[in-house]
Amino acid sequence: MNLALPEIEQPVRLRFDRPMTDEELLRFCAENEMARIERDANGELIVMSPTGMEGGGVEGDVFGELRNWALEDRRGKAYGPNAGFTLPDSSVRAADASWVSWPRVNALTPEQREGFAPICPEFIIEVRSASDRLEPLQEKMRMWIANGAELAWLVDPLRKTVEVYRLGSKHADVLEGVTAVYGEGPVGGFVLELVRIWA
């Protein structure tokens, strides 16, 4: 017997009578740890399924490269996809990889660092997986920049492109057919090799 499942557009959005507080959202995420959950500026929850094995591997590679560089560079700290940040627009968002300079990390209280820290990373990397639609990801990149990220990369293995978003720039630069992308500004010196990711 074949059951026809309804077409569910990803990500799923949930609206409640009132937006969850950061504390409520932390508990909700802990109770639903298999899902990736964010809150937008309107208080809606954005619920995403985990990525597949291939997408998760690429995300891991990208975060690993940034983390290894940050450990050597020592100007800041790299964060993985489970680190949520409360942004100036009141949304709570997480990136596949992000970087925050040590002066900004150290300005936070221990309590702020335990929760969704009220800070926007200076540098963001998002990776498009097979289940991600491009337009919502591009919108998320613009959201990062609007909230204060200085540099953001959208790595798209499906198209073999990297879209580079910069603070103060209205349009993203689209890099096609490149084998590496080079950090600038806050992450000058970081190089993300793409050969393995494209493979």
N, C-alpha and C positions, 0 to 999 in steps of 0.2 A: 504494500500500500504506500503510495507516494503522497506525502502531505505538502501542500503548497504553503510556504511560509510567506508572510507579508514582506514586501520590500521595505527595509528599514534604512533610512539614509543615515550615514555616519558623518559626524558624531551625533549622538542623541542629545537633545537639549531638554532640561527639566526646569520648570518654573514653579516656585512655591509662593505662598501668600506673602512672605517677606524673605528677603535675602538671608542666607545663613551667615552667621558671624564667622570669623576666622576660626574660633575655637570649635564651633559646631561643624565647620567644614573639615577641620583636622580629624575629628571623631568619625565623621561620615566616610572620609577617605580610608581611615584605619579599618572601618567595618566592611569596606568594599575594596579591599586591597588588590583584587584582580583587575579592577577597572582603573583607567587613568582619568582623573576628574579635575576639572578646572572651573573657575567661576568668572563669568564675564562682567563687564562694567555695569550691566543692568541687573546683576544678581542671578542670572540664569546659570545653572550648572551645565557644563559641557562634559558628557560622558563618552569616553573613547575606549574601544577594546584594546587589549594588548596587541602589539604588532606581531606579525608572523616571525618565524625563525630567521628568514633572510633579512627582513627589515630590522629586527632586533640585533642581528649581527652587525649590520652597517652602523646602527646607532651606537653600539658598543665600541666599534672601531673608532668612530669620530670622537666620542667622549674620551676614549683611551689616549688618542693622539693629543687632545687638548690638555688632559690631566698630566701626561708625561711632560709636555712642554712647560706647563705651569709649575710643576715641581722643580724643574731646572731653572726656570726664569725667576721665580721667587717674588714677582711683583703682585701676585694675586692668587686666587684659589679657583679651581674648576669645579663645577657642579654637574651632576648627572640628571637624568630625566625625572627623578622623583623629588627634586628640590623645587618647591613652589615658592613664589615671591608675591607679596602684596604690592601691586603697582600703584602709582599715583592716581589712576582712574578708578581705584578700588577693586579692580579685578585681581584674581589670584591665578597666576599662570606659571607653567613649567616649560622649559625648553629641553630638547634632547641633549644639549650641552650648553653650558653658560660659564662665564668668567666674571669675577668681581675683584677689584683691586683690594689689597690688604687695608689701606686706610679706610675704605668704605666698609669692609667687613668688621674692622676693629671699632668702628663708630657705633655698631649695633650692641645692644645689651645682650647678655646671655639669654634672657627670656625671649627677645626678638629672634635670636638665632635658632631657638628651639622650635619656633612656629614658622609661619609663612612670613619671612622677614620683610619689613616694609622698605624694599629697595628694588631698583631695576638693575639687573646686570649690565655692565658696560658692553659686553660682547655675548652674542647669541648664535647658536647653530641649531637649525631645525633640519631634519632629514625627512624627505618624502618617502613614505612606504607605499606598497601596492594598493592599499585600501584608502589612501589619502587623496581627496580631490584637491586640485591645484589652487583654485581660487580662495577657499578658506585658509589655506596655508599662507598664501600671499597676503591676505588680509591680516593674518596673525603677525606676519613680519612687519607690516606697517604699524600694527598696534605696539609691537616692541619698541620701534623707533619713536613713535608718538609719546611713549612713556619714559623715554630717556636713554634707551640703548644707543650707544655711539656707532656700533657696527653689528650687522646681522647677516648671516649667510643662510640661504635656503639651498641645501644640497639635494639635488633631484637625480637619483640614479636611473629613474625611468627615462628621462630625457638626456641624461649625461650633461647636465648643466648645473651651474651655481649662480644663483641670483644674489647680488651683493647690495644690501641696503645700508645707507649711511645717514647719520643725523644731519639734517640740513639739506638733504638732497630729495627732490620730488620723485625721482624715478630710480628704479633699481638698475644696476648694470648686470646684464646677462652674459655669463662666460660660458661659451660652448667649446667642447673639444679640448679643454685644458687638462693637464695631468696633475696640476697642483694649484692651490689658491693660497695667497699670501696675506697674512695679517697686517694691519696698519693701525695707527692711532694707539688705543690702549693695549692692543695685542701685537704691536709691531715685533717682528721676529718669529711669530708663529707661522708654520707652514703645514697645511693639510694636504698630504699626498693623496691623490684620487685614483691612482691606477688600480689598487685593490678594491676600492669602492665601486668603480665602474665595472670591474670584473664580476 
